[in-house]
């Protein structure tokens, strides 16, 4: 069996896999359809790097605590290079509400509540250069993987669009949302049960800005945001004095497609508490146009969690896609890559091991995304059509917890640890003591919401 690892795709997930597997002593060949990033400072080079095969590349992203902790532990040189390129490490505990009387101001685990403020193009440029310079890594551009070679039930390499056959002991499918591994196996007559999909039903609009004045605090530690009854608005600080604002609406809400217009986008952003503070006179200036994207459905790939062959492992969005509103994709890709490297180092990359790894890592987040999106879509549709709000769901959702997290340090900590990927969803949301605390806070919720109504937003965009 070849000791080469072939990675199909050179985005964040593919580069993370190359970083992890080369660091474990393997020879890695990354096969990428697009071009390499240009030379120059990462914060500038990333902005002119053209990535037409990665539609989410120019939109708002964040690296949550899970991704930060993985990199600090396994590849600190990536974090150091990102900080040198202008990224900023953010301490989320700055947004923590006061502790209850007599409670300690910090708890075990609070030190891990960090996030990296960095635009994706900057971080990906940094990551690319670190991986490119690793001994044993080769990155080939303008080449596409069209299939795999197979002996019995083991994948033995890849076939490129140029007809080249590259023998590999392991093939990593980092083809993103296209998840091409299924079609590669179909070329050999191998079928599997359908992937599991659930709608996100969301359209996003994002724009980037440069800070000019002293900015306000971030109500979520690494972000300023609201997830309301009819839309969402999230602001993330970036590298080199930049920040992004993302507005999210129902994909079916045709009226709000006007948010492509800069004036309408600005009107809604300025109508949003907290976000508006960053757009006051002399506070910032836009540095990009408004970019729109229709978010894909949540998807759990059968090839990832129940592989029918050995030697083909999806990572990143090729393994599972969840609503990008929570920004967990890049962090899960880093975690998956290094855990796969550990399996390979232990000599166990059989179907049971790789499928079990994917199920343990991505299945809880897929289930959370499905439940959260179902609840969010119900409320947003009610606001759009003037229906009565849907009944409270039988279990806690992130949106429900977020309504009261700012009033209780324990609830805040639980919410943030899930949002940042440090705690599995069920370890917090299914905890009866935690749930009781949330519901008691909801029962005491007397102050009216400061969020604009849908009528308010319609008036803002109309003006």
Secondary structure, 3 states (H helix, E strand, C coil): CCCEEEEECCCHHHHHHHHHHHHCCCEEEEEECCCCCCCCCHHHHHHHCCCCCCCCCCCCCCECHHHHHHHHHHCHHHHHHHHHCCCEEEEHHHHCCCCCCCCCCCCCCHHHCEEEECCHHHHHHHHHHHHHCCCCEEEEECCCEEEEEEECCEEEEEEECCCCEEECCEEEECCHHHCCHHHHHHCCCCCCCCCEEECCCEEEEEEEEEECCCCCCCCCCCEEEEECCCCEEEEEECCCCEEEEEEEEECCCHHHHHHHCHHHHHHHHHCCCCHHHHHCCCCEEECCCCEEEECCCEEECHHHHCCCCECEEECHHHCEECCHHHCCHHHHHHHHHHHHHHHHHCCCCCHHHHHHHHHHHHHHHHHHHHHHHHHHHHHHHHHHHCCCCCCCCCCCCHHHHHCCHHHCHHHHHHHHHHHCCCCCHHHHHCCHHHHHHHHHHHHCCCCCCCCCCHHHHHHHHHC
